[in-house]
Amino acid sequence: MTATHEVLNQVPPLVGHDTSDDAALREGLEREGAGWALGEVSDLGRLAGSAEAQELGRLAERHRPVLHTHDRYGHRIDEVVYDPAYHELMRTAVAHGLHGAAWADDRPGAHVARAGRFMVWNVDAGHTCPISMTYAVVPALRAHADLSARLEPLLTGRDYDPVLRDPETKRGLVAGMSMTEKQGGSDVRANTTTATPQSDGTHLLVGHKWFTSAPMSDVFLTLAQAPGGLSCFLVPRVLPGGERNPLRLVRLKDKLGNRSNASSEIEYDGAVGWLVGEEGRGVRTIVEMVNMTRLDCVIGSAAGMRAGLVQAAHHARHRAAFGRPLLQQPLMRNVLADLAVESEAATTTMLRLAGANDRAVRGDEGEAALRRIGLAVTKYYVCKRAPVAVGEALECLGGNGYIEDSDLPRLYREMPLLSIWEGSGNVAALDALRALGREPHTLDAFLGEVELAAGADRRFDDALARLKKELTSFDDLEVRARRVVEQLALVLQGSLLVRHAPAAVADAFCASRLGRDWGGALGTLPPGLDLDPVVERALVEVP
């Protein structure tokens, strides 16, 4: 009898590697003041690359959260039940300080180190949503000194405590955010949720929120219309003393991806909230949280690009076609090199902004201005590029990449979310232009940063000149918003790569993205570039 099932020319599993095995990441951590954290980043990277952690990510995504509005007796409970894998992922993320721990760390580079850890823990995006919001809530909560003093130690501690009870009786807290309403979307000033003042200094909130991620979080920042205008409130799931706050979970969203995260619709049915910041200045208060979560959108996009690249390169290294490994095929090397350039540009820029964030929270006003404009343009551009890059990486595996077992479909489904979350493309682009118009010091900070590369590459100099010309006219600026913001992002990336990346990487970036010798798809780098070191730099070692 003839054997019909002999397995040949298949790729070994990508397990047991260190997800921090990324030269751009490690060099950037050193450069931005977090070299002291390389060991702990690598520890987490090895854990993320393990078969056990990868399986936890699959299980958390495959076994979706389940909403229970009532118990068996008919009592309203409004609880979401997660797969045990989700809780294990949360426990690991909190223990490694991916949430608010950086705010309790006085070491320079603490926020950069946290960005590095956040990037390498790329096993499941859904559970990192509450992790990200817990990180982001701390600076906004500081607008209420008393609440901050009581809750910040619990938001920055490293104990994960998922049981719903009085926040101040717990070992650690997880935070969420609830702004969007169905009639307004990104136009949060159209919110109709009301906040009625009470004699004890609290407010009672009534209204419907269209998107509230991680509804089992302990506390939420939310927006509601107080007598003095749109204001920010802290709303706990459980009130002091143990009574449940009336946050009604209406339904869970059936999403394209990010399924382990129980995004929900909720109703405030007289929920108790505490005013955070000035009444009528809710957007200004909560924007601190939004800026931090935008940084995490960029980190997540860079992480996704890198994960897709690593999968594609691993496949090409071990799969043969037409008589030789795919890695040796000239056109595949062009695709992989282009993916590597895209990934390195995103990672390098992300780390520069993480460094700006670290220095801004320590009082550096120039870095705060760079963070303001840099985050807006990078949130727009990098998050737009991530689905393209991951889609190309998936295609490198051919039909195998389209199969769920490869994990690339799950990764691909995550990427559009990061462009939508905290302001979709148009919102991010218009916000960047708003910063330039209303806060002109942000443009000074941006130009001061990118001009550090002036004179090093003619193609970069030409791109910078085109950008400056684009900014001389404000006619039809809103129509040109995406075009202008893309140019801002590319010039920022180009400046950083020219100054910090290997010559081959910077040359490929400048020739294609800035010199415009590039096609409409990845894998269209022009002839004459030295792609070998670009591809070799992207490879990881798997035991």
C-alpha positions in Angstrom: 0.0 0.0 0.0 1.4 3.4 -1.0 1.7 6.1 1.7 -0.3 9.2 0.8 0.5 11.4 3.7 4.1 12.2 3.9 4.7 15.7 5.3 7.4 17.5 3.3 8.5 21.1 2.9 6.5 22.4 5.9 7.7 25.0 8.2 8.6 24.2 11.9 6.5 26.0 14.5 7.6 29.5 15.5 7.8 28.8 19.2 10.4 29.2 21.9 11.9 32.4 20.5 12.3 35.7 22.2 9.9 38.3 20.8 12.3 41.1 22.0 14.9 39.7 19.5 14.5 42.8 17.5 17.5 45.1 16.9 15.4 48.2 16.3 13.6 47.7 19.6 16.7 46.9 21.7 18.7 49.8 20.2 15.8 52.2 20.7 15.3 51.2 24.3 19.0 52.0 24.9 18.8 55.3 23.0 15.7 56.5 24.8 17.0 55.9 28.3 15.6 52.4 29.1 18.7 50.3 28.6 18.5 49.2 32.2 15.2 47.4 31.3 16.6 45.2 28.5 16.8 42.1 30.8 13.2 42.3 31.9 12.0 43.1 28.4 13.8 40.0 27.2 12.4 37.9 30.1 8.9 38.9 29.0 9.8 38.4 25.3 10.8 34.8 26.0 7.6 34.2 27.9 5.6 35.6 25.0 7.4 33.4 22.5 6.6 30.3 24.5 4.1 27.7 23.3 2.2 28.1 26.6 1.7 31.9 26.2 0.7 31.6 22.6 -1.9 29.0 23.4 -3.3 31.2 26.1 -3.8 33.9 23.5 -5.6 31.5 21.2 -7.9 30.3 23.9 -8.8 33.8 25.1 -9.7 34.8 21.6 -11.5 31.5 20.7 -13.6 31.3 23.9 -15.4 34.7 23.8 -16.6 36.5 26.9 -20.2 35.7 27.9 -22.6 38.3 29.3 -24.8 37.4 32.2 -27.3 40.1 32.9 -29.2 38.2 35.6 -28.5 35.3 37.9 -30.6 32.1 38.0 -33.1 33.7 40.4 -33.7 36.8 38.2 -31.5 39.2 40.2 -29.7 41.8 38.0 -25.9 41.1 38.1 -24.5 42.6 34.9 -21.4 40.4 34.8 -19.1 39.1 32.0 -17.5 35.7 32.3 -14.1 35.3 30.7 -12.2 32.2 29.8 -9.5 31.3 32.4 -6.8 32.0 29.8 -7.9 35.7 29.7 -7.3 36.0 33.4 -3.9 34.3 33.2 -2.9 36.8 30.5 -4.2 39.7 32.6 -2.3 38.4 35.6 0.9 38.2 33.7 0.5 41.7 32.1 -0.1 43.3 35.5 2.7 41.4 37.2 5.1 42.7 34.6 3.9 46.3 34.9 2.3 46.8 31.5 -0.6 48.7 33.2 0.0 51.6 35.5 3.2 50.6 37.2 5.4 53.1 35.3 3.7 55.9 37.1 5.1 54.6 40.4 8.6 54.2 39.0 10.9 57.2 39.4 13.6 55.9 37.1 14.2 57.9 33.9 13.0 55.7 31.0 10.3 54.0 33.0 7.6 54.8 30.4 10.0 53.7 27.6 10.6 50.4 29.4 6.9 49.9 29.7 6.5 50.6 26.0 9.1 47.9 25.3 7.3 45.4 27.5 3.9 46.2 26.0 5.3 45.6 22.5 6.8 42.2 23.1 3.8 40.9 25.0 2.0 40.4 21.7 0.1 37.2 22.4 -3.5 38.6 22.6 -4.6 42.1 21.9 -8.0 41.9 23.6 -6.7 41.8 27.2 -4.3 44.6 26.6 -7.2 47.0 26.2 -7.9 47.3 29.9 -4.2 47.1 30.5 -3.8 50.2 28.3 -6.7 52.1 29.8 -5.3 51.4 33.3 -2.0 53.0 32.3 -3.8 55.9 30.7 -6.3 56.7 33.5 -3.6 57.7 36.0 -2.6 61.1 34.7 -6.3 62.1 34.1 -7.3 61.0 37.6 -4.7 63.3 39.1 -7.1 66.1 38.3 -8.9 64.9 41.5 -6.2 64.9 44.2 -8.2 62.9 46.8 -9.3 60.2 44.4 -5.8 59.9 43.0 -4.2 59.5 46.4 -6.6 56.7 47.3 -6.8 54.8 44.0 -3.4 55.4 42.3 -1.5 52.9 44.5 -4.0 50.3 43.5 -3.8 51.2 39.8 0.0 51.0 39.8 0.4 47.9 42.0 1.2 44.6 40.5 -1.6 42.4 41.8 -4.5 41.4 39.5 -7.7 41.0 41.4 -10.6 40.3 39.1 -13.4 40.0 41.7 -16.0 42.8 41.8 -16.0 44.5 45.1 -15.4 47.9 46.8 -12.3 49.2 44.9 -10.6 50.3 48.1 -10.8 46.8 49.6 -8.9 45.2 46.6 -5.3 44.4 46.1 -5.2 46.0 42.6 -7.5 47.8 40.2 -8.2 47.8 36.4 -9.6 50.9 34.8 -11.8 51.6 31.7 -13.1 54.5 29.7 -16.6 55.2 28.4 -17.1 58.2 26.1 -18.7 57.2 22.8 -22.5 57.5 22.3 -24.4 56.2 19.3 -25.5 59.6 18.1 -22.1 61.2 18.4 -19.3 58.8 17.9 -16.0 60.8 17.8 -18.0 64.0 18.3 -18.1 63.5 22.1 -19.6 66.9 22.6 -22.9 65.5 21.2 -23.1 63.2 24.3 -26.5 63.2 26.0 -25.7 61.3 29.2 -26.7 63.6 32.1 -25.0 64.1 35.5 -27.1 65.5 38.2 -25.4 66.9 41.3 -26.2 65.4 44.7 -25.9 66.9 48.2 -23.0 64.7 49.1 -20.8 66.0 46.2 -21.4 63.0 43.9 -23.4 63.1 40.7 -26.0 60.6 39.4 -25.4 59.6 35.7 -28.2 58.6 33.4 -27.5 57.7 29.7 -26.5 55.1 27.2 -22.9 54.5 26.0 -22.4 52.8 22.7 -18.9 51.5 23.3 -17.4 50.6 26.7 -14.5 48.1 26.6 -13.6 45.9 29.5 -16.9 46.3 31.4 -15.6 44.3 34.3 -13.1 47.0 35.1 -13.2 48.4 38.6 -13.5 52.1 37.7 -14.2 54.1 34.5 -13.6 57.6 33.3 -16.7 58.8 31.5 -18.2 61.9 30.0 -21.6 63.3 30.9 -23.4 66.6 30.7 -23.3 68.4 34.0 -25.1 71.7 34.7 -21.9 73.5 33.7 -21.3 71.5 30.5 -19.6 68.3 29.4 -17.6 67.0 32.3 -15.4 64.0 33.2 -16.5 61.6 36.0 -15.0 58.6 37.7 -17.6 55.8 37.9 -16.9 52.7 40.0 -18.5 49.3 39.2 -18.9 48.8 43.0 -19.6 51.6 45.4 -17.9 52.1 48.8 -19.5 49.6 51.1 -20.0 47.0 48.5 -23.2 47.9 46.7 -23.2 47.5 42.9 -23.3 50.7 41.0 -26.2 50.6 38.5 -24.2 50.1 35.3 -26.4 48.0 33.1 -24.7 45.8 30.5 -27.0 45.8 27.5 -25.1 43.6 25.1 -21.6 42.7 24.0 -20.4 43.8 20.5 -19.8 41.1 17.9 -16.5 42.4 16.5 -14.2 41.7 13.5 -11.4 40.9 15.9 -10.3 41.7 19.5 -12.8 39.2 20.6 -11.3 38.4 24.0 -12.1 42.0 25.0 -15.8 42.3 26.0 -16.7 45.6 24.3 -20.2 46.4 25.4 -23.1 48.8 25.4 -23.9 50.0 28.8 -26.6 52.1 30.4 -26.1 54.4 33.5 -29.3 54.0 35.4 -28.6 56.5 38.1 -25.0 55.5 38.5 -22.9 57.3 41.1 -19.9 59.3 39.8 -17.3 61.7 41.1 -16.4 64.8 39.1 -12.8 64.7 37.9 -11.3 68.1 36.9 -13.3 71.2 36.3 -17.0 71.1 35.4 -17.5 71.8 31.8 -13.9 70.9 30.9 -14.4 67.2 30.5 -12.7 66.8 27.2 -9.6 68.6 28.4 -9.5 66.3 31.4 -10.0 63.1 29.6 -7.6 64.0 26.7 -4.7 63.1 29.0 -6.1 59.5 28.9 -6.7 59.6 25.2 -3.1 60.7 24.5 -1.7 57.8 26.5 -4.0 55.3 24.7 -3.0 56.7 21.4 0.6 55.9 22.2 -0.5 52.3 22.9 -2.2 52.2 19.5 1.1 53.0 17.9 2.9 50.5 20.1 0.3 47.8 19.2 0.6 48.6 15.5 4.4 48.4 15.6 4.1 45.1 17.5 1.7 43.7 14.9 3.9 44.7 12.0 6.9 43.1 13.7 5.0 39.9 14.5 3.8 39.6 10.9 7.3 40.2 9.6 8.8 37.5 11.9 6.2 35.0 10.8 6.8 35.8 7.1 10.6 35.6 7.4 10.4 32.4 9.4 8.2 30.8 6.7 10.5 32.0 3.9 13.5 30.7 5.7 12.1 27.2 5.9 9.9 26.8 2.9 11.3 26.0 -0.6 9.8 26.7 -4.0 11.2 26.3 -7.5 14.3 24.6 -6.2 15.5 26.9 -3.4 14.3 28.4 -0.1 11.9 31.3 -0.5 14.3 33.4 1.5 16.7 33.2 -1.4 14.2 34.2 -4.1 14.9 37.8 -5.2 11.3 39.0 -5.3 10.5 37.5 -1.9 13.6 39.2 -0.5 12.2 42.5 -1.8 8.9 41.9 -0.1 10.6 40.9 3.2 13.0 43.9 3.1 10.1 46.3 2.5 8.2 44.8 5.4 11.4 45.1 7.5 11.8 48.8 6.6 8.1 49.5 7.5 8.5 47.7 10.8 11.7 49.4 11.8 10.3 52.8 10.9 7.3 52.2 13.1 9.3 50.8 16.0 11.9 53.5 16.0 9.3 56.2 15.9 7.2 54.6 18.6 10.2 54.5 20.9 11.1 58.1 20.2 7.6 59.1 21.2 7.7 56.9 24.3 10.9 58.7 25.2 9.2 62.1 24.6 6.3 60.9 26.8 8.7 59.8 29.6 10.5 63.2 29.5 7.2 65.1 29.2 5.7 63.5 32.4 8.9 64.6 34.1 8.3 68.3 33.1 10.1 68.7 29.8 7.9 71.1 27.9 9.7 70.7 24.6 9.3 67.0 24.7 5.6 67.5 25.6 5.2 69.6 22.5 6.9 66.9 20.3 4.7 64.2 22.0 1.5 66.2 21.2 2.2 66.6 17.4 4.2 63.4 17.0 1.5 61.2 18.6 -1.2 62.7 16.4 0.7 62.2 13.1 2.1 58.8 14.0 -1.3 57.5 15.3 -2.7 58.4 11.9 0.1 57.0 9.7 1.5 53.9 11.6 -1.9 52.6 12.4 -2.9 53.0 8.8 0.1 51.1 7.6 -0.3 48.1 10.0 -3.2 46.4 8.2 -1.3 46.7 4.9 1.9 45.3 6.4 0.3 42.4 8.2 -1.8 41.6 5.1 1.3 41.4 3.0 3.0 39.2 5.7 0.0 36.9 5.7 0.3 36.6 1.9 4.0 35.5 2.2 2.6 32.3 3.6 0.2 31.8 0.8 -2.8 29.7 1.6 -1.2 28.6 4.8 -1.4 32.2 6.0 -5.1 32.3 5.4 -5.7 29.4 7.8 -6.5 30.2 11.4 -3.8 27.8 12.6 -1.1 30.2 11.4 -2.4 32.9 13.8 -2.0 35.5 11.1 -5.7 35.9 10.5 -6.2 36.7 14.1 -3.3 39.2 13.9 -4.7 40.7 10.7 -8.2 41.2 12.3 -6.6 43.2 15.1 -4.9 45.8 13.0 -7.8 47.9 11.7 -9.0 48.5 15.3 -5.9 50.4 16.3 -6.6 52.9 13.5 -10.2 53.3 14.7 -9.6 53.4 18.5 -9.1 56.8 20.0 -10.0 58.6 16.8 -10.1 57.1 13.4 -8.0 58.3 10.5 -9.9 61.5 9.8 -10.1 62.4 13.5 -6.4 61.8 14.0 -5.4 63.8 10.9 -7.6 66.7 11.8 -6.3 66.7 15.3 -2.7 66.9 14.0 -3.7 70.0 12.0 -5.5 71.4 15.0 -2.3 71.1 17.0 -0.4 72.9 14.3 -2.9 75.7 14.1 -3.7 76.3 17.8 -0.4 75.2 19.3 2.3 76.6 17.0 5.0 75.6 19.4 4.3 72.0 18.4 5.5 72.7 14.9 8.6 74.3 16.2 9.3 71.2 18.3 8.6 68.9 15.3 10.9 70.8 13.0 13.6 71.0 15.7 13.5 67.2 15.9 13.4 66.4 12.2 16.0 69.0 11.1 18.6 67.1 13.2 18.9 64.9 10.1 19.2 67.8 7.6 22.1 67.4 5.2 22.6 63.7 5.7 20.5 62.5 2.8 19.4 64.5 -0.3 16.1 62.6 -0.5 15.3 63.5 3.1 16.2 67.1 2.5 13.9 67.2 -0.6 11.0 65.7 1.4 11.5 68.2 4.2 11.4 71.0 1.7 8.2 69.7 0.1 6.6 69.4 3.6 7.5 73.0 4.5 6.0 74.2 1.2 2.8 72.2 2.0 2.6 74.0 5.3 2.9 77.5 3.8 -0.6 77.5 2.5 -3.7 77.0 4.7 -6.1 77.0 1.7 -8.1 73.7 1.5 -6.1 72.4 4.5 -8.9 70.2 5.7 -9.2 68.5 2.4 -5.4 68.0 2.3 -5.3 66.8 5.9 -4.4 63.2 5.2 -1.8 64.2 2.6 -0.1 66.7 5.0 -0.1 64.4 8.0 1.3 61.5 6.0 4.1 63.7 4.9 4.7 64.8 8.5 4.9 61.2 9.6 7.2 60.1 6.8 9.6 63.0 7.4 9.7 62.1 11.1 10.3 58.5 10.4 13.0 59.4 7.8 14.8 61.7 10.2 15.0 59.0 12.8 16.1 56.3 10.5 18.8 58.5 8.8 20.1 59.3 12.3 19.8 55.9 14.0 19.2 53.0 11.6 21.8 51.0 9.7 22.7 52.6 6.4 20.9 50.0 4.3 17.6 50.4 6.2 17.8 54.2 6.0 18.7 54.1 2.3 15.8 51.8 1.4 13.4 54.1 3.4 14.6 57.3 1.8 14.7 55.8 -1.8 11.1 54.5 -1.5 9.1 56.5 1.0 10.8 59.9 0.5 12.4 59.6 -2.9 9.1 58.2 -4.3 10.8 55.3 -6.2 8.3 52.9 -5.0 5.1 51.1 -6.2 1.6 50.9 -4.7 2.3 47.7 -2.9 5.0 46.5 -0.5 7.8 44.6 -2.3 8.4 47.3 -4.8 11.7 48.6 -3.5 13.8 49.9 -6.5 16.8 48.0 -7.8 20.3 48.9 -6.6 19.6 48.8 -2.9 21.6 46.6 -0.6 18.7 44.4 0.8 20.7 41.6 2.3 21.5 43.4 5.6 17.9 44.6 5.8 16.5 41.1 5.5 19.2 39.5 7.8 18.4 42.1 10.5 14.8 41.0 10.5 15.4 37.3 11.1 15.0 35.8 14.6 16.6 32.6 16.0 14.2 29.8 17.0 15.6 27.0 19.1 
